[in-house]
């Protein structure tokens, strides 16, 4: 009888933990900044009020002098104290981009109704605190005015697409400041995504359920960090 009580207690504890995990809301903060040749991307994933925390910091994205490729220096941190977990420098060239496109097509051919699954998942995602500021100028007033108009149209299209696929809870703050006197290219973009773990698990189950045709043949392989000697060729 005592053994039955322990079994029931274990089942109860497991059920409670599973329920807590399923209803857990994960918050993802995106913070991107671009200023002429400098780029910076910060992605922070938090749950349970920051008790679980993962941060990916890409502070440097530069062009390699010796090849038609870009070099990204990335840091990852975990935990409430943001303990440094890994720091690496990777190189991305046109072959990597082509392989990524090939791998995406492979996934499309193996999952029936992928677009529908993605749409249903994104409808469960809440997006808020969107701020998007841009300053642009090419040194010519007429050309700058044309570019400014095109950017307004592009930003409107992006915001419209986000509101169509996700739950947009707040009005985005969007600005474009033309610089008619001097060439400049600067933009900053921040937003917060929120999703429950249960919705993500359900989407994963659907991907497995509608998978067909065996395992795809991916071309993009994990690449190790480039050496410090190669990284010295990055433009300063």
C-alpha positions in Angstrom: 0.0 0.0 0.0 2.8 2.3 0.8 4.4 1.7 -2.5 1.2 2.6 -4.3 1.1 5.9 -2.4 4.7 6.7 -3.5 3.8 5.9 -7.1 0.7 8.1 -7.0 2.8 10.9 -5.4 5.4 10.6 -8.1 2.8 10.7 -10.8 1.2 13.8 -9.1 4.6 15.6 -8.9 5.4 14.7 -12.5 2.0 16.0 -13.6 2.4 19.3 -11.8 5.9 19.8 -13.1 4.8 19.0 -16.7 1.9 21.5 -16.3 4.2 24.2 -15.0 6.6 23.7 -17.9 3.8 23.7 -20.5 2.4 27.0 -19.3 5.8 28.6 -18.8 6.0 31.8 -20.8 9.4 32.4 -22.5 10.4 36.0 -23.3 12.9 36.7 -26.1 14.4 40.1 -26.4 16.0 41.2 -29.7 18.3 44.2 -29.8 20.0 45.1 -33.1 22.1 48.1 -33.9 23.8 49.1 -37.2 26.0 52.2 -37.7 27.8 52.4 -41.0 30.2 49.4 -40.9 29.5 48.3 -37.3 26.8 45.8 -36.4 25.7 44.5 -33.1 23.1 41.9 -32.3 21.9 40.9 -28.8 19.4 38.1 -28.2 18.3 37.3 -24.6 16.0 34.4 -23.7 14.4 34.5 -20.2 11.9 32.4 -18.3 10.6 32.3 -14.7 11.4 36.0 -14.1 15.1 35.6 -15.3 15.8 32.5 -13.2 16.5 30.8 -16.5 18.5 33.0 -18.8 20.4 32.6 -22.0 22.1 35.5 -23.8 23.8 35.5 -27.2 25.9 38.6 -28.0 27.3 39.2 -31.5 29.3 42.4 -31.0 31.4 42.3 -34.2 30.4 41.6 -37.7 33.1 42.5 -40.2 34.3 41.8 -43.7 37.3 39.6 -44.1 40.1 41.2 -46.1 41.3 37.9 -47.6 38.0 36.4 -48.9 34.5 37.4 -49.9 33.1 36.5 -46.5 32.0 38.1 -43.2 33.3 37.3 -39.8 31.1 37.3 -36.7 32.4 37.2 -33.2 29.8 35.7 -30.8 29.5 35.4 -27.0 27.0 33.2 -25.2 26.1 33.6 -21.5 23.8 31.6 -19.3 22.1 31.9 -15.9 21.0 34.8 -13.8 24.6 35.9 -13.3 25.2 35.7 -17.1 28.2 33.4 -16.7 30.3 33.3 -19.9 29.7 29.9 -21.5 31.4 30.3 -24.9 33.2 32.8 -27.1 33.9 32.1 -30.7 34.6 33.7 -34.1 33.0 32.2 -37.2 33.3 33.0 -40.9 30.3 33.0 -43.3 30.7 33.0 -47.1 28.4 32.7 -50.1 28.7 28.9 -50.0 27.2 28.8 -46.5 24.3 30.9 -47.7 23.6 28.7 -50.7 23.8 25.6 -48.5 21.3 27.2 -46.0 18.9 27.7 -48.9 19.3 24.1 -50.0 18.7 22.8 -46.5 15.5 24.9 -46.2 14.2 23.5 -49.4 15.0 20.0 -48.1 12.9 20.7 -45.0 10.0 22.0 -47.2 9.9 18.8 -49.3 9.8 16.6 -46.1 7.1 18.3 -44.1 3.6 18.4 -45.4 1.8 21.7 -44.7 4.9 23.4 -43.2 3.6 26.9 -43.9 0.3 26.1 -42.1 2.2 24.8 -39.1 4.4 27.9 -38.9 1.4 30.2 -39.3 -0.5 28.4 -36.5 2.6 28.6 -34.2 3.2 32.3 -34.9 -0.4 33.2 -34.1 0.4 32.0 -30.6 3.5 34.4 -30.4 3.0 37.8 -28.8 5.3 40.6 -30.1 5.5 44.0 -28.3 7.8 46.9 -27.5 8.8 47.4 -31.1 11.1 50.4 -31.7 12.8 51.0 -35.0 14.8 54.1 -35.6 16.8 54.8 -38.7 19.0 57.7 -39.9 20.0 57.7 -43.6 21.7 60.0 -46.0 23.8 59.6 -49.2 25.1 63.2 -49.6 22.5 64.2 -52.2 19.2 65.7 -51.0 17.0 64.4 -53.8 18.4 60.8 -53.6 18.1 60.9 -49.8 14.4 61.9 -50.1 13.7 59.0 -52.5 15.5 56.5 -50.2 13.6 57.8 -47.2 10.3 57.2 -48.9 11.3 53.7 -49.9 12.4 53.0 -46.3 9.0 54.1 -45.0 7.3 51.8 -47.4 9.6 48.9 -46.5 9.1 49.4 -42.7 5.4 49.7 -43.2 5.4 46.3 -45.0 7.5 44.6 -42.3 5.3 45.9 -39.5 2.2 44.9 -41.4 3.6 41.4 -41.9 4.5 41.0 -38.2 1.0 42.1 -37.2 -0.6 39.7 -39.7 1.4 36.6 -38.5 1.8 37.4 -34.7 -0.2 39.1 -31.9 0.9 42.7 -32.0 -0.1 44.2 -28.6 1.3 47.7 -28.9 1.7 50.3 -31.5 5.3 50.2 -32.8 7.5 53.3 -32.5 9.0 53.8 -36.0 11.1 56.8 -37.2 13.2 57.7 -40.2 15.5 60.7 -40.0 17.0 61.9 -43.4 20.4 63.4 -43.4 20.7 65.7 -46.3 24.1 67.1 -45.5 26.3 64.0 -45.1 26.3 60.3 -45.9 25.1 58.1 -43.0 23.5 54.8 -42.4 22.3 54.0 -38.9 19.5 51.9 -37.6 18.4 50.4 -34.3 15.7 47.7 -33.8 14.3 46.2 -30.6 11.4 44.0 -29.8 10.1 41.4 -27.4 8.6 38.0 -28.3 6.6 35.9 -25.8 5.6 32.3 -26.3 4.5 29.5 -24.0 6.6 26.4 -24.0 3.5 24.2 -24.6 2.8 25.9 -27.9 6.4 25.3 -29.0 6.2 21.7 -28.1 2.9 21.3 -29.9 4.5 22.8 -33.1 7.4 20.4 -32.7 5.0 17.4 -32.5 3.2 18.5 -35.6 6.5 18.8 -37.5 7.3 15.2 -36.5 3.7 14.0 -37.3 3.7 15.4 -40.8 7.3 14.5 -41.7 7.7 12.2 -44.7 10.3 10.7 -47.0 13.1 9.9 -44.6 15.9 12.1 -43.3 16.9 15.0 -45.6 20.4 15.5 -46.9 21.7 18.7 -45.4 24.7 20.5 -46.9 25.4 23.0 -44.2 27.8 21.6 -41.7 28.7 23.0 -38.3 31.9 25.0 -38.6 34.5 25.4 -36.0 35.7 28.8 -34.8 38.4 30.3 -37.0 41.8 30.8 -35.6 43.0 34.0 -34.1 45.5 34.4 -37.1 42.6 34.4 -39.5 40.6 36.8 -37.4 43.4 39.3 -37.6 42.5 39.9 -41.2 39.1 41.3 -40.2 38.8 45.0 -40.9 39.2 47.2 -37.9 
